[in-house]
Each structure stands twice: as structure tokens, then as C-alpha cells.
Amino acid sequence: MLTQIPNLLTIFRIIAVPLIVILFYIGSEVAIWSAVVIFALAGASDFFDGYLARYLEQTSAFGKFLDPIADKLIVVVSLVLVIAFEHLQGYWVLAALIIIIREIMVSGLREFLGPYNVQVPVTKLAKWKTTIQMLFIGFIMAGEYGPKLVPFAVEIGNWGLVAAAIITVITGWEYMKGGYATVQKLDK
């Protein structure tokens, strides 16, 4: 049972996505804070599933396949929610769009390179990127209720998302550069 915990944590992140969506549609203060808590638990589960998989030496094909999907689902859906429900507005939306575009591009790169048995391993900076994204998306998710608990929560979330977008561009560029080099080899 202990060896299944990493996979269960990954599945939890996927199940968290529709729960967060439902809570956003409910829209009350309690619902939004519940969404933030579920999102925070999902973010923490991302750290712990990787840590436990390595500690227990239980990395699996299932985990390698599903973990990045779970990460991208929770990040992209949450960004779409905060934009749709106007928790993120104006020029700040550009940071969210940069993150979403990068996530789609890297997923496409992995899908393209898969049949050639070329893996695109996750870098340490990309792991930090995910952590930073999840931290600051949580601030943004709280929306108007955030400053009641943390002064300047909206500003912290917005500027943190910009920092995450910058790191997202850097890691995306590294992945795409490596992918392009592989494509060049395949074309020869």
C-alpha cells in the first residue's frame, strides 16, 4: 500500500481539478477558500509524490506518464478559472497566457518525441517553476477574499505569477531548444 502513495497523490491532483471548478462556480467566500485549500493540498501533493517515489524507489511508468499531466491540468485549469472569474485581469493575464502556451508547447514536444524514444526529462528549474506557479496561483485564486487574510495578496499573486512566467519562458526555451536539436537530427 505504501508504494502506491505517489500514484494516489497524482490521482488526487487530477480529482482536485473538477472540485476546484465546482467551487469556483459556487463562488461564495467559503467555496473559494475551499478551492484554495484543495489547490494548496494538490500543490503539496506534487512535491510529496515525487519525493516518496524517489525515497521508496517506486518510480513507475504510470507516475512518469500521469504526473506531468496532473501538474499541467491543475495549473492550466486554475489559470483559466482565475481569468474567467476575473481574479486576474488586465495585463496580468499575459503572464497566465505565457504559462498556458508553454505548457501546451512542452506537452506537444513530449508527444512528438515519444515515438522516437526521446525523453524530455524534467529539470530542477522546471520543478521550481511548478512550485512557484502553484504558490502564486493560490494567492490569485483567493481573489477579493485574499487581502482579508494576507494584506496585498492580490499584488503578491500578480507579481509572483509574472516571476513564474519568466521562469516558464526560460524552461520552455531550454526544452524547445533541445527538442529542435533532436528534430534536426531526425531530418538528416
C-alpha positions in Angstrom: 0.0 0.0 0.0 2.8 2.4 0.9 4.3 2.0 -2.6 1.0 3.2 -4.1 1.0 6.6 -2.3 2.8 8.5 -5.1 0.3 7.3 -7.7 -2.6 8.1 -5.3 -1.3 11.6 -4.8 -1.1 12.1 -8.5 -4.6 10.9 -8.9 -5.7 13.3 -6.1 -4.4 16.2 -8.2 -6.5 15.1 -11.1 -9.6 14.7 -9.0 -8.9 18.1 -7.4 -9.4 19.8 -10.8 -13.2 19.3 -11.2 -13.7 20.0 -7.4 -11.9 23.4 -7.8 -14.0 24.2 -10.9 -17.3 23.4 -9.0 -16.2 25.5 -6.0 -15.4 28.5 -8.3 -18.9 28.2 -9.8 -20.4 28.2 -6.3 -18.5 31.3 -5.7 -19.1 32.0 -2.1 -16.3 33.0 0.2 -16.3 29.5 1.8 -16.3 27.9 -1.6 -13.4 30.0 -2.9 -11.3 29.4 0.3 -12.2 25.7 -0.1 -10.9 25.8 -3.7 -7.7 27.5 -2.4 -7.2 24.8 0.2 -7.7 22.0 -2.3 -5.4 23.7 -4.7 -2.7 24.1 -1.9 -3.1 20.4 -1.0 -2.7 19.5 -4.7 0.4 21.6 -4.9 1.8 20.0 -1.8 0.9 16.5 -3.2 3.0 17.3 -6.2 6.1 17.6 -4.0 5.3 14.6 -1.9 4.5 12.2 -4.7 7.9 12.9 -6.3 9.7 12.7 -3.0 8.1 9.5 -1.9 8.5 7.9 -5.3 12.3 8.5 -5.1 12.6 7.7 -1.4 10.6 4.4 -1.8 12.4 3.7 -5.1 8.9 3.3 -6.6 9.0 5.3 -9.7 6.7 3.8 -12.3 5.7 4.3 -15.9 2.3 5.2 -14.6 3.7 8.0 -12.5 6.1 9.2 -15.2 3.1 9.4 -17.6 0.5 10.9 -15.3 2.4 13.2 -13.0 3.2 15.9 -15.7 -0.4 15.6 -16.9 -1.7 16.2 -13.4 0.6 19.2 -13.0 -0.5 20.8 -16.3 -4.2 20.1 -15.7 -4.2 21.8 -12.3 -2.1 24.8 -13.4 -3.9 25.4 -16.7 -7.4 24.9 -15.4 -6.7 27.1 -12.4 -5.3 29.8 -14.6 -8.4 29.6 -16.9 -10.6 29.9 -13.8 -8.9 32.9 -12.4 -9.2 34.7 -15.7 -12.8 33.6 -16.4 -13.9 34.7 -12.9 -11.9 37.9 -13.1 -9.5 37.2 -10.3 -6.8 38.0 -12.8 -7.3 41.0 -15.1 -5.6 43.4 -17.4 -2.0 43.0 -18.4 -1.6 40.4 -15.7 -3.4 37.9 -17.9 -0.4 37.9 -20.2 1.6 36.1 -17.6 -1.1 33.4 -17.4 -1.2 33.1 -21.2 2.6 32.7 -21.3 2.3 29.8 -18.8 -0.5 28.1 -20.7 1.2 28.4 -24.0 4.5 27.0 -22.7 2.6 24.1 -21.0 0.9 23.2 -24.3 4.2 23.5 -26.3 6.2 21.3 -23.9 3.4 18.7 -23.9 3.3 18.8 -27.7 7.1 18.4 -27.8 7.0 15.3 -25.5 4.2 13.8 -27.6 6.1 14.4 -30.8 9.4 13.0 -29.5 7.8 10.0 -27.8 7.7 7.7 -30.9 11.4 8.4 -31.4 12.1 7.2 -27.8 13.4 10.6 -26.9 12.6 11.6 -23.4 12.3 15.2 -22.2 13.3 14.9 -18.6 12.0 17.5 -16.1 14.8 19.9 -15.0 15.3 21.2 -11.4 14.4 24.6 -12.6 11.1 23.3 -14.1 10.3 21.7 -10.8 10.8 25.1 -9.1 8.7 26.7 -11.8 5.8 24.4 -11.0 6.2 25.2 -7.3 6.3 28.9 -7.9 3.3 28.7 -10.2 1.2 26.8 -7.7 2.2 29.1 -4.8 1.2 32.3 -6.6 -1.9 30.9 -8.4 -3.2 30.1 -4.9 -2.9 33.8 -4.0 -4.7 34.8 -7.2 -7.4 32.2 -6.6 -8.3 33.8 -3.3 -9.3 36.9 -5.2 -11.1 39.5 -3.3 -11.0 37.3 -0.2 -7.2 37.1 -0.1 -6.5 40.5 1.4 -8.7 39.6 4.4 -6.1 37.0 5.4 -2.9 38.4 3.8 -2.5 42.1 3.1 -1.6 42.8 -0.6 -2.5 39.2 -1.5 -3.6 40.2 -5.0 -0.4 42.1 -5.7 1.7 39.2 -4.3 -0.2 36.8 -6.6 0.1 39.0 -9.7 3.8 39.8 -9.3 4.5 36.2 -8.3 2.8 35.0 -11.5 5.0 37.3 -13.5 8.1 35.7 -11.9 6.6 32.3 -12.6 6.0 33.3 -16.3 9.7 34.4 -16.6 10.9 31.1 -15.3 8.3 29.4 -17.5 9.8 31.1 -20.6 13.4 30.1 -19.6 12.5 26.4 -19.0 10.3 26.3 -22.1 13.1 27.7 -24.2 15.5 25.0 -22.9 13.0 22.3 -23.7 12.3 23.7 -27.1 16.0 24.2 -27.9 16.7 20.5 -27.0 13.7 19.4 -29.0 14.7 21.4 -32.0 18.2 19.8 -31.9 16.5 16.4 -31.9 14.3 17.3 -34.8 17.3 18.5 -36.8 18.9 15.0 -36.2 15.7 13.3 -37.3 15.6 15.3 -40.5 19.0 14.2 -41.6 
